[in-house]
């Protein structure tokens, strides 16, 4: 199992940027496929972006061209760079680490996009 701690959320104006970080501990981070999910009030949790153990990436359509997921295996950390933020990006963002036998979640970090 891996323990995940997110950071980097906050309040930002529309058009602004934030970088989320997710620090992992307790297992072999490089073996995990890592993802960022988000949940807005009254909505289901949705996948935002994933990066596989061999660094292949996928994004949901609404963030393509604005968000970038990356990982640093030496630091056991996955990042989500979010640019050109929109009010509809407001949500709690969760980090997920997954293998065939594990599915771990962080506690979430709030991102609010508002003027």
C-alpha positions in Angstrom: 0.0 0.0 0.0 1.0 3.6 -0.5 0.1 6.6 1.5 -0.7 9.7 -0.5 -0.8 13.4 0.6 -1.9 16.2 -1.7 -0.9 19.8 -1.5 -1.1 22.9 -3.6 -4.8 23.7 -3.7 -6.2 27.1 -3.0 -8.2 30.0 -4.4 -7.2 31.4 -7.9 -8.8 33.8 -10.3 -10.1 32.6 -13.7 -7.3 32.2 -16.1 -4.8 31.6 -13.3 -2.6 28.6 -12.6 -2.0 26.2 -9.8 0.3 23.2 -9.3 -0.9 20.3 -7.2 1.5 17.8 -5.7 0.9 14.4 -4.3 3.7 12.9 -2.2 3.7 9.1 -1.8 5.2 6.9 0.9 5.2 3.3 2.0 5.6 1.4 -1.2 7.4 1.3 -4.5 6.1 4.4 -6.1 7.5 3.7 -9.6 5.2 0.6 -9.9 2.0 2.6 -9.4 -0.2 4.1 -12.1 -1.0 7.6 -10.7 -4.1 9.7 -11.3 -5.8 12.9 -10.3 -9.6 12.9 -9.8 -11.9 15.7 -8.8 -15.3 16.0 -7.2 -17.4 19.1 -7.4 -20.3 19.7 -5.0 -23.3 17.6 -6.0 -21.4 15.8 -8.7 -19.7 12.4 -9.0 -16.0 12.0 -8.7 -14.4 12.2 -12.2 -11.1 11.3 -13.6 -8.9 14.3 -14.6 -5.6 12.8 -15.7 -3.6 9.6 -15.3 0.1 8.8 -15.7 1.1 5.2 -16.0 4.1 3.5 -14.4 5.9 4.0 -17.7 4.8 7.6 -18.0 2.0 7.3 -20.6 -0.6 10.0 -19.9 -4.3 10.5 -20.5 -6.6 13.4 -19.9 -10.3 14.0 -19.7 -11.4 16.1 -22.7 -12.3 19.2 -20.6 -8.7 19.7 -19.4 -6.7 18.8 -22.5 -4.3 21.5 -23.5 -4.7 23.2 -20.0 -3.5 20.6 -17.5 -0.3 18.5 -17.4 0.3 15.5 -15.3 3.8 14.4 -14.5 5.7 12.3 -12.0 9.2 12.3 -10.4 9.9 8.8 -9.2 13.1 10.0 -7.4 10.9 12.2 -5.2 7.9 9.8 -5.0 5.7 12.6 -6.2 3.1 13.2 -8.9 2.1 16.7 -10.1 -0.8 18.3 -11.8 0.0 21.6 -13.5 -3.3 23.5 -14.1 -3.3 26.5 -16.4 -6.0 28.7 -17.8 -8.3 27.7 -14.9 -12.0 28.1 -15.2 -14.7 28.3 -12.6 -15.9 24.9 -13.6 -12.6 23.4 -12.5 -13.6 24.2 -8.9 -13.6 20.9 -7.0 -11.8 18.8 -4.4 -8.9 17.2 -6.2 -7.8 13.7 -5.1 -4.7 11.8 -5.9 -4.9 8.1 -6.6 -2.3 5.4 -6.8 -3.1 2.0 -8.3 -1.6 -1.4 -9.2 -3.3 -4.7 -9.9 -3.6 -5.3 -6.1 -3.8 -1.8 -4.7 -6.1 1.2 -4.9 -5.0 4.1 -2.7 -6.5 7.6 -2.3 -5.3 10.8 -0.7 -7.4 13.1 1.5 -8.0 15.7 -1.2 -7.2 19.3 -1.7 -9.7 22.1 -2.5 -9.3 24.1 -5.7 -11.5 27.1 -6.1 -11.6 29.2 -9.2 -13.4 32.5 -8.6 -13.0 36.2 -9.1 
